[in-house]
Amino acid sequence: MTSIILHPTYFPTIETFVALVNTDSVTFEVYDNYQKQTYRNRCYIYAANGKLQLSIPVIYTQKNRQLYQEVKIANTYNWQDIHFKSLESAYRTSPFYEFYIDDIKPLYTTPFDSILEFNMACFDVICDALQLDITITKTEDFKKEYKENTDGRDLVNAKNETALPFDNYMQVFNAKYGYINNLSILDLLFNEGPSALAYLEAQHYK
């Protein structure tokens, strides 16, 4: 049995799911310190003007270290409505938007207290959409190294462009800006629909 350790992130990258579909189980890292400029609270979609970052506001200060699982969402800012409208604008003409959006919309109408809670909910929705059956566990403490698991925790770093060039698929604004690699899994799902899982399985992780 193969296993990978990952951070739960906001609608994870395609690279993250390429790594996931080639394993039997995933362990989510929840005992690390929260860090800025990561996919923990951001994802990238393909919008009308190109690559667009969606960022969830969090209550966090660099001075006092916080565990990832303790970081709260700053819900005084109407981010859910803004993000949903961005998704709608970017993907409403995609082939499978109507097929999946009813399952995704509750994530943007239901209040969430913590960023970890929201990200886990995102992961569950995507697994259902992909019909991906994978065993999920969470860490019980923090370890720098995991010899028994593939360590994919580096995939959380939004500033590190480590992804291999994956096979092209048709994207909504492809004719305008060309193919954009390794966006949020939502981009693949809305454009490829039920074929998304086969696409992921055909790619290579590292």
N, C-alpha and C positions, 0 to 999 in steps of 0.2 A: 504493500500500500504506500502511495506517495502522498506527501503532505507539504503545504506551503504556509508560511507565516506572512501575514500582510497587515497593513493598517486599514481600517474601514475608512473609506473616502467618499466624497460627494459624487455620486454617479461616476464610478471609477473609469479610468482610461481603458481603451481597447487593449493596451499592453497588459494591464492587470488581469483582464479576463482571458487573454491568451495564456497567461501563466496559470490561471485557475482551471481552465477546462482540461488541462493535462495532468491534473492531480485528483486524488480521491477525497481529500479533505482540506479544509482551510482553518488555520488558527489565527484569530484576530488579535493583534497587539493592542491592549487597552491600558497597559501600565507604563507607557512611555510618557515623557514630558511633552506637552503640547508645543508645537513650533509654528511660527508664521511662514507664509509663502510656501505652503504645501497643498496637496490635494485634499487635506482633511476638510477644508472649508471652501474649496473652489473646484470648478470644472470648466472645460472649454467646449463650446459648441460652434457650429458653422452657421453664422448669421449672414444677413444680406450684405454686410460690409466686411465679411471675412471672419477670421477667428475671433470669438467673443468670450471673455472671461465672465463667469458668474461666480460671485463671492458671497458667502454667507457671513454676516457680521457676527462677531463673537465678543463676549466679555472676557478680556484677557489682558494681562499686563506682563511685560518681559521681566519686570523687577521681581515679581513673586512667581516662582515656577508652579505650574499647575499640571496635574496629570490630565492626559487627553480626556479621560472619562469624566472629569470634573468640570470641563469647560462648558459654559452656558452660551446659548444663542442670544444675541441682542435683539429681542423681538419688538423693541420699540420702533425699529426700522422695518418698513413694510416690504421686506425682501422677498417673501413668498409670492406676493402678487406680481412684483417686478420680474422675478425669475420665470414664473409661469407665462407671462406675456411674452417674454423673450423666446421661450421655447415655442410658443404658438406662432410667433412671427417667423422664426427660423424654419420650422418643420411642418407647418400646416399643409403645405403642398407636397410633402414627401409621401411616398407610396403607402406607408404603414402608420402614419400619424393617427388616423382615426381608429385603427386597430388596437393601439396601446394606450392612448391618452387617458381613457377613463380609469385605467388602473394607476396611472401616474398622478393624475390631478389631486387625489386626496392628500398627497404629500405636501401640497401647496395650499391646502385649505384647513389642515389639521395643525394645531399648535404643537410645537416640539420644544422641550425645555433645553436639552443638551445636544451638542453637535454629534456626539457619538450615537445617541438614540436616533437622530434623523438619518445619519449615514447607514446605520443598520437597517432601517426601514427602506431606504433606497436600494440596498443590496438585495433584500428580500423580494422587492418588486421586480428587479431585473432577473433574478433567478427564476421567478415564476414565468416571466415573459419568455425567457430562453429555454424554459423547461429543463433547467440545470439542477440535477439532484446531487448535492454535495454536502458532506458532513461538516458542521460548523462548531468550533469550540473557541474559547477565549483564554488569553493568558491569565495566569494567577499571580505572576510577578514579572519583573523585568529582567531579561537576560541579554547580554551583548551579542552572544552567539547561540545559534541553534544548530547543532550537528545533525540532529535527527530529522530536521525539516529543511526544505528549500527556503532560504531567507529572501523574501521579496519585499522587505520593508523599505528598501531604497526606492521602490516605485512610488512612494508617497511624495517624493521631492519634485515639485512642479517646475523647478528651475533646471533640473537635469534632463536634457533631451537624450535619454538613453535608448529609446525605442528603436527597434529595427524598422526599416521601411516595409510596412505591411502591404499586402496586395491591394491594389486600388479597387474601390467599389464606387458606384454612382452616388454622388452627393448632390444635394439640391442646387447649390450654387457653383457646381463644378465648372460649368462653361464660363463663369465670370472670373473665378480666382484659381481654378485648378484644384487638384486633389490635396487635401490637408490630412496629414498622417496623425494617428494616435489621439483622436479627440475623445470626448466622453463616449461611453458605451451607448448612450442615447442616440448619437449620430448614426451608428451602425444599425441599431434596432429600428429606428424610424425609416431608414433607407433600404434595409435588407429584410426586415421582418423575420419570418420563420427560418430563413436561410442564414441568419446571423450566427447561430451556433456552429453550423458547418463551416462558415467562414473562419470563425475563431479556432476551430480544431485544425484547420489547414495551415495556420500561421505557426511561426516558431518563436519561442521565448528564449532570448539570449543564446 
